[in-house]
């Protein structure tokens, strides 16, 4: 499956655009037969066209947040579109925070948060077991599905009793609108309830942005995306980034074919292979 997220990036010198115009860095995270792959892509907009282009020809599960640019995924017959429980939980946490520290812990917000906490409790229990994807689905259907069914009934009833524009009302409305996506993780054994894998993958870029602030040109932004893709994929596959990049740059001059390039990808290497002599990929 593939997890997707995006964040802003500023590009100063882009033809036809103001230096203050927001551009976006997208992250696509997925599993290959050999390991984890992370692809960062620079795009001028937050349009769903960026995701649509990357996913062209893809069949499987895709997990995102509730941004409307991902709505097109719901109509793709070869794609199962999963939502993010972490985002739904944040809406209720915002409502809880607004009540203040002295608020009673037995209100509607707390009931909702308890439902979500119980859902994650099932996931914690699941992680302690060595199950196949098929067994994970069965486990969730037996344990999590009843909780989710009760939660949905509670949400629909609560939606008729609260002020729609209140923070609680907005949290309930958001969760119900996303419900058809939020429950689909149950049927995807490789999935988790939330899109935190993508959010965690985009975080290094966000932290880096605080230091370098902007890209000078679109080419610079694209180069940045390439470097982040290599470094973060190396980290995701337990390779030390500096050692991997040095190994990569030393061996690139010897590449003669597409297969040679593929052999240099982080998920096709091990830490021990980084110690091999220069030129190993074409020997």
ZIQUI-V208581 format. One record per helix or strand of 2 or more residues. SS is the DSSP state (~ for helix, > for strand). FROM is the first residue (numbers start at 1). TO is the last residue. If there is no record, write none. Layout:
BEGIN
<<SS FROM TO> <SS FROM TO>>
END
This chain:
BEGIN
<<> 2 13> <> 22 31> <> 36 43> <~ 49 54> <> 60 63> <~ 68 75> <> 79 82> <~ 85 99> <~ 108 127> <~ 133 158> <~ 167 177> <~ 179 187> <~ 196 212> <> 215 217> <~ 218 236> <~ 241 252> <~ 258 263> <~ 266 268> <~ 272 275> <~ 280 282>>
END
